[in-house]
Amino acid sequence: MRKAKPKKRVILPDPVFNDQKVSKFVNHLMYDGKKNTSYEIFYHALDVVKGKMANEEKSALEIWKTALDNITPQVEVKSRRIGGATFQVPTEVRPDRKESVAMKNLISFARKRGGKSMAEKLAAEIMDAYNNQGGAFKRKEDMHRMAEANRAFAHFRF
């Protein structure tokens, strides 16, 4: 490589839970630099989760973290061109990308839900992911299924 690798930016932990993961999630959730709005949406979503899942012994933050773990993909397929043919080659996902993909999937499927406010849609998607269902969980399953189907091309890994 000609240029040096750019330094990883340090993300400050959020004010309520003092957690970096929450800050990253809020950054993915944010539109047009409206960070306060996205913090409000996230915290309201956690309040909704706490209200609806009161019978769980976990806190709302732990439920959210478990939901993220449930929708985190382990493998993905990447297109690789070899001799005129394009193969879908299964590769393992880097740890930082795993987290990012899981967060983006959770947010995008929450946005696609119908009706209500974003906080309620996000809360519903978090609860679905916690219970191993919903759009984001299905996306993870599809990614794993694609990788399994193309396991024959794993020797093209780069």
C-alpha angles and dihedrals in degrees: 000000000000097000130052118254111266114249118257110250116237111237114211117230118254120264099241106042097019089227128140093207090061091052091051091049092049089050090055090047094050123106124196094352093299096144096156091055092050091048089053091049092049096047092045089050090053090050089053090049091050090050096048097040098043091134091066116093091217125090120247091255092054090048089052092049092049090048090052090050090050092056098040111116119224098194135023136181123247125193113245122182115217122173097335095314124099116220128193100229117196113229134174116255119242113244096245091047091048090059093044095048092048092051094046092049092049092050096043093050090046089054091050092056116104131247129356133063122307091251091057093044090050091048091051091049091048091052091047091050090048089054092047096251139093134073099300092051090048090052090055091049090050091051091051092046091051091050091049092049092051096043089117089071094052090107088069089066114137 
